[in-house]
Amino acid sequence: MSYVKCLTCRECGNEYPVEPHHVCEFCFGPLEVSYDYDAIARDISRDTIAKGPLSMWRYWQLLPADLNKGGVDMGTGYTPLVRAKNLGRLLGLNNLYVKNDSVNPSFSFKDRVVSVATNKALEFEFEVLACASTGNLAGAVAAHGAKAGMKTMVFFPADLEKGKIIGAAIYGATLVAVDGTYDQVNRLCSELADNHRWAFVNINMRPYYAEGSKTLGYEVAEQLGWRAPDRCIVPAASGSLYTKIWKGFKEMGDVGLIEKPNTKMHLAQAAGCSPIVEAYGQGSLHVRPVKPNTIAKSLAIGNPADGFYALKTASATKGSCLAVPEPEVVEGIRLLAETEGIFTETAGGVVISALRILAKQGIIHPDEVTVAYVTGNGLKTLEAVESVVNPIHTTPDYATFQKALAAR
């Protein structure tokens, strides 16, 4: 059974039936899924969750799709929460954790949102699964579409990293490289969604799709022994992930699984595309679009759809929004790899460098339980870290090797 009541406009509160619809007809505000939380609270418990699958679908009562209707579960979620002792020691943090979402089926957190959107698309009897992507979403849509037996189409900026393009192509998706920014790709896809019966996961399926990100909050709370952390650092492109993780913590409190959360939420962007951070610095809730120019292509959304709500979340949680200088993105990737053995992509480099800034400034108390969210695998953005390759060259001779080693 589903506990979904309706779709509700986040601005004016108008309600809509559960259909592939994402914009309010009255005020053009975004739609969000509404649930019967009283019924969920009666039926969900720590025990029922523990008996569920070792995936994000262990929290099915809080999600808008029903796997019993011929759905798909690729084993997405329930990823490791790593106690980062080495990195924590370096930064002066005693209770630092890394939520490693780089080990999902297509190697990014996007599998969570696509898992929900795919199952909802199957319920709505769509035959084509599609997306506008900055990279990771393309792979997730292609993989889930293949598993679900759907045709898949992925649209992306033509200058996308090669690893991410290959990571979508291997599943048999139709690839569409667009000469333009992500925001231009998204506008094209919005027009296509209006004229074709295609399930664009992040457009006409967006209310359902976005709910998948909440599971990153649920899992962390469960893995910490049924409590919310004191602080979280989350990367931001559209801003949706950041707001939904906080929503996940709040929902767990609302249905009685944890105490009311008091987590301070920190949002991180790369300096070359930081419209949410710029608005935060100006004390404004109005996000002005920018033209992306960043190494962190998975975060390169110049006109973030959820920027307004991200800024409200930062204020409500007494968190912050900060931009990482572009050179420090790769430094963050290396720092995490060299201390914890986790190879993340550029978005993770943004998070780790932001974490370092917060620790250096003394914003994070040494004993606070802090979670840094790593959302994608470094094998997708090898170009960003090619400079680390500098082997010792030697002939297959002991003396020659010793000489080369000494020279290094």
Kinemage of the C-alpha trace (Angstrom):
@kinemage 1
@onewidth
@group {chain A} dominant
@subgroup {mainchain}
@vectorlist {calphas} color= white
{ca met a 1} P 0.000 0.000 0.000
{ca ser a 2} L 1.026 3.620 -0.443
{ca tyr a 3} L 0.780 6.315 2.204
{ca val a 4} L 0.749 9.123 -0.374
{ca lys a 5} L -2.247 11.452 -0.113
{ca cys a 6} L -1.683 13.873 -2.991
{ca leu a 7} L 0.703 16.367 -4.554
{ca thr a 8} L 0.804 19.780 -2.892
{ca cys a 9} L 2.125 23.093 -4.192
{ca arg a 10} L 5.021 24.242 -2.034
{ca glu a 11} L 3.956 27.867 -2.504
{ca cys a 12} L 0.157 28.184 -2.428
{ca gly a 13} L -0.793 24.815 -0.951
{ca asn a 14} L -3.135 23.722 -3.746
{ca glu a 15} L -3.536 19.964 -3.938
{ca tyr a 16} L -3.343 17.752 -7.019
{ca pro a 17} L -3.936 14.062 -7.737
{ca val a 18} L -1.027 11.633 -7.884
{ca glu a 19} L -0.112 12.044 -11.552
{ca pro a 20} L 2.998 12.884 -13.628
{ca his a 21} L 2.646 16.584 -12.915
{ca his a 22} L 5.187 18.950 -11.336
{ca val a 23} L 4.019 22.577 -11.540
{ca cys a 24} L 1.070 24.289 -9.882
{ca glu a 25} L -1.498 25.523 -12.397
{ca phe a 26} L -2.355 28.526 -10.224
{ca cys a 27} L 0.971 29.990 -9.067
{ca phe a 28} L 3.505 27.897 -11.041
{ca gly a 29} L 5.103 26.754 -7.804
{ca pro a 30} L 6.750 23.311 -7.560
{ca leu a 31} L 4.704 20.327 -6.412
{ca glu a 32} L 5.734 18.030 -3.578
{ca val a 33} L 4.440 14.662 -2.383
{ca ser a 34} L 2.210 14.767 0.735
{ca tyr a 35} L 1.867 11.734 3.030
{ca asp a 36} L -0.437 10.442 5.740
{ca tyr a 37} L 2.145 10.681 8.518
{ca asp a 38} L -0.277 9.513 11.207
{ca ala a 39} L -0.800 6.238 9.348
{ca ile a 40} L 2.942 5.890 8.728
{ca ala a 41} L 3.675 6.433 12.419
{ca arg a 42} L 1.280 3.598 13.287
{ca asp a 43} L 2.811 1.157 10.821
{ca ile a 44} L 6.535 1.927 10.808
{ca ser a 45} L 9.045 1.088 13.517
{ca arg a 46} L 12.734 0.380 13.938
{ca asp a 47} L 11.855 -3.322 13.841
{ca thr a 48} L 9.903 -3.134 10.573
{ca ile a 49} L 12.791 -1.233 8.992
{ca ala a 50} L 15.336 -3.774 10.230
{ca lys a 51} L 13.296 -6.552 8.602
{ca gly a 52} L 13.275 -4.759 5.266
{ca pro a 53} L 15.710 -5.117 2.372
{ca leu a 54} L 19.302 -3.897 2.655
{ca ser a 55} L 18.505 -1.042 0.316
{ca met a 56} L 16.763 2.334 0.400
{ca trp a 57} L 13.440 0.477 0.093
{ca arg a 58} L 13.620 -0.568 3.747
{ca tyr a 59} L 11.933 2.832 4.294
{ca trp a 60} L 9.190 2.195 1.706
{ca gln a 61} L 6.421 3.614 3.888
{ca leu a 62} L 8.036 7.062 3.535
{ca leu a 63} L 8.464 6.830 -0.246
{ca pro a 64} L 5.901 7.554 -2.999
{ca ala a 65} L 6.257 4.391 -5.117
{ca asp a 66} L 5.042 0.848 -4.486
{ca leu a 67} L 7.449 -1.967 -5.399
{ca asn a 68} L 4.599 -4.475 -5.197
{ca lys a 69} L 3.247 -3.064 -8.455
{ca gly a 70} L 5.946 -4.738 -10.559
{ca gly a 71} L 8.686 -2.413 -9.384
{ca val a 72} L 12.466 -2.497 -9.563
{ca asp a 73} L 15.008 -2.577 -6.719
{ca met a 74} L 18.636 -2.655 -7.921
{ca gly a 75} L 20.021 -2.666 -4.395
{ca thr a 76} L 20.389 1.098 -4.254
{ca gly a 77} L 21.178 2.632 -0.892
{ca tyr a 78} L 22.138 1.365 2.555
{ca thr a 79} L 25.635 2.522 1.654
{ca pro a 80} L 28.471 2.675 4.209
{ca leu a 81} L 28.683 5.350 6.874
{ca val a 82} L 32.443 5.363 7.403
{ca arg a 83} L 33.998 6.539 10.661
{ca ala a 84} L 36.669 8.830 9.228
{ca lys a 85} L 39.250 8.641 12.021
{ca asn a 86} L 42.274 9.556 9.901
{ca leu a 87} L 40.658 12.567 8.243
{ca gly a 88} L 39.061 13.570 11.528
{ca arg a 89} L 42.406 13.457 13.322
{ca leu a 90} L 43.908 15.691 10.643
{ca leu a 91} L 41.062 18.210 10.911
{ca gly a 92} L 40.696 18.060 14.687
{ca leu a 93} L 37.283 16.369 14.576
{ca asn a 94} L 36.647 13.430 16.906
{ca asn a 95} L 33.308 12.259 15.519
{ca leu a 96} L 33.616 12.617 11.765
{ca tyr a 97} L 31.782 10.298 9.372
{ca val a 98} L 31.685 10.029 5.590
{ca lys a 99} L 28.480 8.801 3.977
{ca asn a 100} L 29.950 6.994 0.983
{ca asp a 101} L 27.289 6.969 -1.721
{ca ser a 102} L 29.855 6.342 -4.441
{ca val a 103} L 29.194 2.583 -4.172
{ca asn a 104} L 25.627 2.594 -5.499
{ca pro a 105} L 24.832 0.504 -8.625
{ca ser a 106} L 25.809 3.269 -11.072
{ca phe a 107} L 28.243 4.796 -8.563
{ca ser a 108} L 26.403 7.903 -7.404
{ca phe a 109} L 23.537 9.010 -5.166
{ca lys a 110} L 21.450 9.593 -8.288
{ca asp a 111} L 20.462 5.924 -8.145
{ca arg a 112} L 18.269 6.845 -5.166
{ca val a 113} L 16.177 9.448 -6.947
{ca val a 114} L 16.019 7.433 -10.160
{ca ser a 115} L 14.932 4.302 -8.287
{ca val a 116} L 11.852 6.147 -7.065
{ca ala a 117} L 11.185 7.871 -10.400
{ca thr a 118} L 11.539 4.632 -12.372
{ca asn a 119} L 9.073 2.782 -10.183
{ca lys a 120} L 6.615 5.638 -10.428
{ca ala a 121} L 7.065 5.776 -14.211
{ca leu a 122} L 6.211 2.075 -14.373
{ca glu a 123} L 3.078 2.711 -12.303
{ca phe a 124} L 2.082 5.466 -14.757
{ca glu a 125} L 2.773 3.064 -17.664
{ca phe a 126} L 5.425 5.154 -19.377
{ca glu a 127} L 7.557 3.340 -21.935
{ca val a 128} L 10.433 5.852 -22.152
{ca leu a 129} L 12.619 6.963 -19.237
{ca ala a 130} L 14.558 10.182 -19.853
{ca cys a 131} L 16.532 12.935 -18.134
{ca ala a 132} L 18.482 16.149 -18.448
{ca ser a 133} L 21.806 15.441 -16.786
{ca thr a 134} L 25.050 16.977 -15.615
{ca gly a 135} L 26.513 13.460 -15.685
{ca asn a 136} L 25.677 11.121 -12.825
{ca leu a 137} L 21.963 11.157 -13.558
{ca ala a 138} L 22.587 9.925 -17.097
{ca gly a 139} L 24.187 6.727 -15.822
{ca ala a 140} L 21.509 6.145 -13.205
{ca val a 141} L 18.660 6.599 -15.687
{ca ala a 142} L 20.319 4.368 -18.277
{ca ala a 143} L 20.939 1.606 -15.714
{ca his a 144} L 17.459 1.673 -14.210
{ca gly a 145} L 15.811 1.926 -17.604
{ca ala a 146} L 17.682 -1.189 -18.708
{ca lys a 147} L 16.638 -3.089 -15.575
{ca ala a 148} L 13.019 -1.982 -15.968
{ca gly a 149} L 12.897 -2.917 -19.652
{ca met a 150} L 12.227 0.685 -20.713
{ca lys a 151} L 13.634 2.723 -23.563
{ca thr a 152} L 15.994 5.379 -22.210
{ca met a 153} L 17.078 8.767 -23.503
{ca val a 154} L 19.657 10.916 -21.743
{ca phe a 155} L 20.409 14.546 -22.613
{ca phe a 156} L 23.603 16.221 -21.388
{ca pro a 157} L 25.987 19.113 -22.140
{ca ala a 158} L 28.389 18.096 -24.916
{ca asp a 159} L 31.459 18.941 -22.788
{ca leu a 160} L 30.600 16.329 -20.141
{ca glu a 161} L 33.388 14.136 -18.736
{ca lys a 162} L 34.038 11.107 -20.945
{ca gly a 163} L 33.701 8.633 -18.067
{ca lys a 164} L 30.137 9.729 -17.400
{ca ile a 165} L 29.172 9.499 -21.069
{ca ile a 166} L 30.552 5.959 -21.316
{ca gly a 167} L 28.845 5.128 -18.013
{ca ala a 168} L 25.477 5.886 -19.624
{ca ala a 169} L 26.191 4.455 -23.076
{ca ile a 170} L 27.078 0.981 -21.794
{ca tyr a 171} L 23.469 0.374 -20.711
{ca gly a 172} L 22.167 0.951 -24.233
{ca ala a 173} L 20.650 4.387 -23.708
{ca thr a 174} L 20.094 6.832 -26.551
{ca leu a 175} L 22.604 9.614 -25.909
{ca val a 176} L 21.890 13.230 -26.867
{ca ala a 177} L 24.855 15.623 -26.517
{ca val a 178} L 23.639 19.227 -26.520
{ca asp a 179} L 25.885 22.169 -27.365
{ca gly a 180} L 25.066 24.288 -24.344
{ca thr a 181} L 24.972 24.489 -20.564
{ca tyr a 182} L 22.927 22.201 -18.336
{ca asp a 183} L 20.318 24.928 -17.942
{ca gln a 184} L 19.897 25.039 -21.723
{ca val a 185} L 19.671 21.239 -21.822
{ca asn a 186} L 16.988 21.360 -19.144
{ca arg a 187} L 14.941 23.925 -21.064
{ca leu a 188} L 15.044 21.696 -24.164
{ca cys a 189} L 13.927 18.694 -22.118
{ca ser a 190} L 11.102 20.668 -20.507
{ca glu a 191} L 9.762 21.399 -23.981
{ca leu a 192} L 10.131 17.741 -24.967
{ca ala a 193} L 8.287 16.641 -21.819
{ca asp a 194} L 5.351 18.824 -22.841
{ca asn a 195} L 5.171 17.250 -26.302
{ca his a 196} L 6.081 13.591 -25.747
{ca arg a 197} L 4.823 10.944 -23.353
{ca trp a 198} L 8.275 10.439 -21.876
{ca ala a 199} L 9.008 10.131 -18.166
{ca phe a 200} L 11.653 12.806 -17.623
{ca val a 201} L 12.744 11.871 -14.119
{ca asn a 202} L 13.792 15.395 -13.121
{ca ile a 203} L 11.012 17.276 -14.928
{ca asn a 204} L 7.495 15.797 -15.104
{ca met a 205} L 8.454 13.101 -12.554
{ca arg a 206} L 10.329 15.510 -10.290
{ca pro a 207} L 8.002 15.466 -7.232
{ca tyr a 208} L 8.527 11.702 -6.892
{ca tyr a 209} L 12.152 11.680 -8.024
{ca ala a 210} L 13.225 14.229 -5.412
{ca glu a 211} L 11.874 12.082 -2.584
{ca gly a 212} L 14.622 9.494 -3.131
{ca ser a 213} L 17.195 11.838 -1.633
{ca lys a 214} L 15.450 11.678 1.762
{ca thr a 215} L 16.811 8.165 2.222
{ca leu a 216} L 20.289 9.652 2.760
{ca gly a 217} L 18.857 11.181 5.910
{ca tyr a 218} L 17.060 8.025 7.008
{ca glu a 219} L 20.126 5.831 6.604
{ca val a 220} L 22.498 8.136 8.453
{ca ala a 221} L 20.088 8.395 11.391
{ca glu a 222} L 19.734 4.599 11.539
{ca gln a 223} L 23.480 3.999 11.137
{ca leu a 224} L 24.253 6.444 13.938
{ca gly a 225} L 22.100 4.397 16.310
{ca trp a 226} L 18.800 6.166 15.642
{ca arg a 227} L 19.831 9.773 16.045
{ca ala a 228} L 20.404 12.722 13.741
{ca pro a 229} L 23.954 14.101 13.455
{ca asp a 230} L 24.932 17.496 14.809
{ca arg a 231} L 26.184 18.744 11.446
{ca cys a 232} L 26.035 17.719 7.783
{ca ile a 233} L 27.981 18.959 4.768
{ca val a 234} L 26.136 18.403 1.488
{ca pro a 235} L 27.048 19.348 -2.103
{ca ala a 236} L 24.544 21.443 -4.031
{ca ala a 237} L 23.630 21.732 -7.695
{ca ser a 238} L 19.864 22.343 -7.823
{ca gly a 239} L 19.776 22.415 -4.000
{ca ser a 240} L 17.250 19.569 -3.816
{ca leu a 241} L 19.555 16.985 -2.224
{ca tyr a 242} L 20.414 19.387 0.590
{ca thr a 243} L 16.759 20.155 1.382
{ca lys a 244} L 15.641 16.532 1.140
{ca ile a 245} L 18.283 15.174 3.522
{ca trp a 246} L 16.986 17.642 6.095
{ca lys a 247} L 13.422 16.597 5.271
{ca gly a 248} L 14.462 12.992 5.882
{ca phe a 249} L 15.712 13.802 9.377
{ca lys a 250} L 12.544 15.756 10.156
{ca glu a 251} L 10.283 12.955 8.944
{ca met a 252} L 12.060 10.413 11.125
{ca gly a 253} L 11.358 12.673 14.069
{ca asp a 254} L 7.744 13.214 13.000
{ca val a 255} L 6.965 9.470 12.912
{ca gly a 256} L 8.751 8.764 16.195
{ca leu a 257} L 11.836 6.915 14.950
{ca ile a 258} L 14.273 9.474 16.412
{ca glu a 259} L 14.113 12.496 18.662
{ca lys a 260} L 13.420 15.840 17.012
{ca pro a 261} L 16.534 16.631 14.931
{ca asn a 262} L 18.678 19.666 15.584
{ca thr a 263} L 21.149 19.195 12.747
{ca lys a 264} L 22.982 22.198 11.347
{ca met a 265} L 22.997 21.811 7.567
{ca his a 266} L 25.957 23.172 5.580
{ca leu a 267} L 25.680 23.551 1.793
{ca ala a 268} L 28.790 23.437 -0.402
{ca gln a 269} L 29.328 24.611 -3.965
{ca ala a 270} L 32.370 25.186 -6.151
{ca ala a 271} L 33.292 28.845 -6.625
{ca gly a 272} L 32.842 28.595 -10.393
{ca cys a 273} L 29.125 27.864 -9.976
{ca ser a 274} L 27.849 29.064 -6.623
{ca pro a 275} L 24.587 30.986 -7.110
{ca ile a 276} L 23.067 29.675 -3.872
{ca val a 277} L 26.155 30.661 -1.880
{ca glu a 278} L 26.166 34.112 -3.458
{ca ala a 279} L 22.544 34.699 -2.439
{ca tyr a 280} L 23.312 33.456 1.069
{ca gly a 281} L 26.247 35.878 1.347
{ca gln a 282} L 23.968 38.741 0.344
{ca gly a 283} L 21.362 37.765 2.915
{ca ser a 284} L 18.860 37.196 0.127
{ca leu a 285} L 16.403 34.403 -0.679
{ca his a 286} L 16.534 35.339 -4.357
{ca val a 287} L 19.032 33.290 -6.351
{ca arg a 288} L 20.418 35.034 -9.409
{ca pro a 289} L 21.398 32.651 -12.229
{ca val a 290} L 25.064 32.395 -13.199
{ca lys a 291} L 26.952 30.874 -16.112
{ca pro a 292} L 28.829 27.816 -14.778
{ca asn a 293} L 32.608 27.727 -15.070
{ca thr a 294} L 33.708 24.978 -12.724
{ca ile a 295} L 35.667 21.752 -12.648
{ca ala a 296} L 32.800 20.260 -10.640
{ca lys a 297} L 30.539 19.596 -13.627
{ca ser a 298} L 28.075 17.498 -11.636
{ca leu a 299} L 27.287 20.666 -9.637
{ca ala a 300} L 27.219 22.993 -12.655
{ca ile a 301} L 23.624 24.206 -12.521
{ca gly a 302} L 23.584 27.968 -12.894
{ca asn a 303} L 19.861 28.364 -12.237
{ca pro a 304} L 19.120 26.014 -9.311
{ca ala a 305} L 15.454 25.009 -9.112
{ca asp a 306} L 15.521 24.523 -5.340
{ca gly a 307} L 17.844 27.397 -4.486
{ca phe a 308} L 15.146 29.308 -2.616
{ca tyr a 309} L 14.272 26.284 -0.483
{ca ala a 310} L 17.934 25.515 0.140
{ca leu a 311} L 18.440 29.006 1.523
{ca lys a 312} L 15.429 28.583 3.797
{ca thr a 313} L 16.854 25.271 5.029
{ca ala a 314} L 20.203 26.887 5.825
{ca ser a 315} L 18.406 29.534 7.866
{ca ala a 316} L 16.021 27.128 9.603
{ca thr a 317} L 18.825 24.804 10.698
{ca lys a 318} L 21.305 27.555 11.625
{ca gly a 319} L 23.636 26.097 9.025
{ca ser a 320} L 25.507 27.897 6.267
{ca cys a 321} L 26.371 27.970 2.570
{ca leu a 322} L 29.991 28.160 1.441
{ca ala a 323} L 31.919 28.133 -1.819
{ca val a 324} L 35.164 26.210 -2.324
{ca pro a 325} L 37.882 27.824 -4.499
{ca glu a 326} L 38.321 25.828 -7.694
{ca pro a 327} L 41.923 24.680 -6.972
{ca glu a 328} L 40.773 23.211 -3.658
{ca val a 329} L 38.290 20.849 -5.333
{ca val a 330} L 41.034 18.450 -6.437
{ca glu a 331} L 42.792 18.939 -3.090
{ca gly a 332} L 39.635 17.670 -1.398
{ca ile a 333} L 39.547 14.594 -3.637
{ca arg a 334} L 43.168 13.785 -2.792
{ca leu a 335} L 42.725 14.455 0.914
{ca leu a 336} L 39.859 11.981 1.227
{ca ala a 337} L 41.635 9.350 -0.850
{ca glu a 338} L 44.924 9.649 1.056
{ca thr a 339} L 43.318 9.535 4.506
{ca glu a 340} L 40.299 7.233 4.169
{ca gly a 341} L 40.893 5.302 0.946
{ca ile a 342} L 37.730 6.698 -0.657
{ca phe a 343} L 38.049 7.987 -4.219
{ca thr a 344} L 35.343 10.555 -4.876
{ca glu a 345} L 34.507 12.705 -7.872
{ca thr a 346} L 34.673 16.498 -7.962
{ca ala a 347} L 31.433 17.023 -6.005
{ca gly a 348} L 32.976 15.034 -3.152
{ca gly a 349} L 36.107 17.159 -3.437
{ca val a 350} L 33.899 20.210 -2.905
{ca val a 351} L 32.397 18.655 0.231
{ca ile a 352} L 35.720 17.632 1.787
{ca ser a 353} L 37.296 21.023 1.099
{ca ala a 354} L 34.239 22.729 2.584
{ca leu a 355} L 34.549 20.463 5.621
{ca arg a 356} L 38.185 21.498 5.995
{ca ile a 357} L 37.216 25.179 5.840
{ca leu a 358} L 34.533 24.738 8.507
{ca ala a 359} L 36.953 22.837 10.756
{ca lys a 360} L 39.759 25.374 10.292
{ca gln a 361} L 37.422 28.246 11.148
{ca gly a 362} L 36.332 26.484 14.334
{ca ile a 363} L 32.697 26.376 13.232
{ca ile a 364} L 32.494 22.643 13.924
{ca his a 365} L 33.164 21.724 17.554
{ca pro a 366} L 35.688 18.852 17.832
{ca asp a 367} L 33.171 16.528 19.514
{ca glu a 368} L 30.159 17.220 17.297
{ca val a 369} L 28.899 14.274 15.242
{ca thr a 370} L 29.563 15.464 11.709
{ca val a 371} L 28.640 13.748 8.433
{ca ala a 372} L 30.181 14.640 5.078
{ca tyr a 373} L 28.185 13.358 2.116
{ca val a 374} L 30.213 11.870 -0.745
{ca thr a 375} L 27.811 11.467 -3.644
{ca gly a 376} L 29.811 10.092 -6.577
{ca asn a 377} L 32.745 7.882 -7.555
{ca gly a 378} L 36.090 9.308 -8.604
{ca leu a 379} L 36.424 6.920 -11.542
{ca lys a 380} L 33.849 9.115 -13.289
{ca thr a 381} L 36.077 12.201 -13.301
{ca leu a 382} L 39.582 10.867 -13.891
{ca glu a 383} L 40.464 13.921 -15.988
{ca ala a 384} L 40.305 16.090 -12.880
{ca val a 385} L 43.116 14.223 -11.122
{ca glu a 386} L 45.407 13.108 -13.958
{ca ser a 387} L 48.227 15.193 -12.481
{ca val a 388} L 48.659 12.715 -9.608
{ca val a 389} L 50.112 10.132 -12.007
{ca asn a 390} L 53.881 10.412 -11.656
{ca pro a 391} L 55.453 6.944 -11.516
{ca ile a 392} L 59.083 6.077 -10.913
{ca his a 393} L 60.587 4.788 -14.171
{ca thr a 394} L 63.093 1.985 -14.019
{ca thr a 395} L 64.431 -0.968 -15.930
{ca pro a 396} L 63.830 -4.458 -14.479
{ca asp a 397} L 67.105 -4.249 -12.586
{ca tyr a 398} L 67.594 -3.975 -8.812
{ca ala a 399} L 70.436 -1.439 -8.901
{ca thr a 400} L 68.671 0.756 -11.412
{ca phe a 401} L 65.499 0.731 -9.316
{ca gln a 402} L 67.409 1.653 -6.154
{ca lys a 403} L 68.998 4.573 -7.980
{ca ala a 404} L 65.652 5.769 -9.342
{ca leu a 405} L 64.069 5.442 -5.901
{ca ala a 406} L 66.848 7.476 -4.296
{ca ala a 407} L 66.444 10.168 -6.924
{ca arg a 408} L 62.721 10.424 -6.161
